[in-house]
Amino acid sequence: MISRRTCLQLLATCFLAILATLPFSPAAFALGGQLPEIDRNAPEFTLPTNTGDGEISLSDYRGQWVVVYFYPKDFTSGCTLEARRFQQDLPKYQRKNTQILGISVDDVDSHAEFCDSEGLKFPLLADTTGAVSKAYGSWLGYMSLRHTYIVDPDGILRAIFTGVNPSIHSQEVLARLDELQRDG
């Protein structure tokens, strides 16, 4: 017999896999509204985290590129795979003057356990009310959608990824970051 937590994680994973196959962005129908516009200021935020002084703001990273990735739930299979891939590629991001920030509705304690369990060396931020997920059009009523945003050193949104495949996503983000840094 499987535990209630395992059952819920399996259901969430299946639900997210189905969403990823839709020919439209569920964000258009999410409670949080539309995706932000490319080449405009990225929505500012300050959220609690399990690292550093306890809070991180997007503006803390002015002068650096930032990858802001939203994910549904700590410890689920797709979210774990995606986090592992970002961690695996972290030295490549650092060489590109790029900070990775993961955001979900899980609380700081859950993020701390997830970081410890997976050896993550980048911050995870707790959007427990969903306000930041909504501002980024990455909200599905009770959890963040799997979306990623690239923000340039001036705080301008330069790329959006929806319908993310966790196993190859970090490589896709690195490739787009190369293009943006080369063209910019």
DAWOKA-V577153 format. One record per residue. N is the residue number from 1. RES is the residue in one letter. BURIAL is b if it has 16 or more other C-alpha atoms within 10 Angstrom, else e. Layout:
((N/RES/BURIAL) (N/RES/BURIAL))
//
This chain:
((1/M/e) (2/I/e) (3/S/e) (4/R/e) (5/R/e) (6/T/e) (7/C/e) (8/L/e) (9/Q/b) (10/L/e) (11/L/e) (12/A/b) (13/T/b) (14/C/e) (15/F/e) (16/L/b) (17/A/e) (18/I/e) (19/L/b) (20/A/b) (21/T/e) (22/L/e) (23/P/e) (24/F/e) (25/S/b) (26/P/b) (27/A/b) (28/A/e) (29/F/e) (30/A/b) (31/L/b) (32/G/b) (33/G/b) (34/Q/b) (35/L/b) (36/P/b) (37/E/e) (38/I/e) (39/D/e) (40/R/e) (41/N/e) (42/A/b) (43/P/e) (44/E/e) (45/F/e) (46/T/e) (47/L/b) (48/P/b) (49/T/b) (50/N/b) (51/T/b) (52/G/e) (53/D/e) (54/G/e) (55/E/e) (56/I/b) (57/S/e) (58/L/b) (59/S/e) (60/D/e) (61/Y/b) (62/R/e) (63/G/e) (64/Q/b) (65/W/b) (66/V/b) (67/V/b) (68/V/b) (69/Y/b) (70/F/b) (71/Y/b) (72/P/b) (73/K/b) (74/D/b) (75/F/b) (76/T/b) (77/S/e) (78/G/b) (79/C/b) (80/T/b) (81/L/b) (82/E/b) (83/A/b) (84/R/b) (85/R/b) (86/F/b) (87/Q/b) (88/Q/e) (89/D/e) (90/L/b) (91/P/e) (92/K/e) (93/Y/b) (94/Q/e) (95/R/e) (96/K/e) (97/N/e) (98/T/b) (99/Q/b) (100/I/b) (101/L/b) (102/G/b) (103/I/b) (104/S/b) (105/V/b) (106/D/b) (107/D/b) (108/V/b) (109/D/e) (110/S/b) (111/H/b) (112/A/b) (113/E/e) (114/F/b) (115/C/b) (116/D/e) (117/S/e) (118/E/e) (119/G/e) (120/L/b) (121/K/e) (122/F/b) (123/P/b) (124/L/b) (125/L/b) (126/A/b) (127/D/b) (128/T/b) (129/T/e) (130/G/b) (131/A/b) (132/V/b) (133/S/b) (134/K/b) (135/A/b) (136/Y/b) (137/G/b) (138/S/b) (139/W/b) (140/L/b) (141/G/e) (142/Y/e) (143/M/b) (144/S/b) (145/L/b) (146/R/b) (147/H/b) (148/T/b) (149/Y/b) (150/I/b) (151/V/b) (152/D/b) (153/P/b) (154/D/e) (155/G/b) (156/I/b) (157/L/b) (158/R/b) (159/A/b) (160/I/b) (161/F/e) (162/T/b) (163/G/b) (164/V/b) (165/N/b) (166/P/b) (167/S/b) (168/I/e) (169/H/b) (170/S/b) (171/Q/e) (172/E/e) (173/V/b) (174/L/b) (175/A/e) (176/R/b) (177/L/b) (178/D/e) (179/E/e) (180/L/e) (181/Q/e) (182/R/e) (183/D/e) (184/G/e))
//
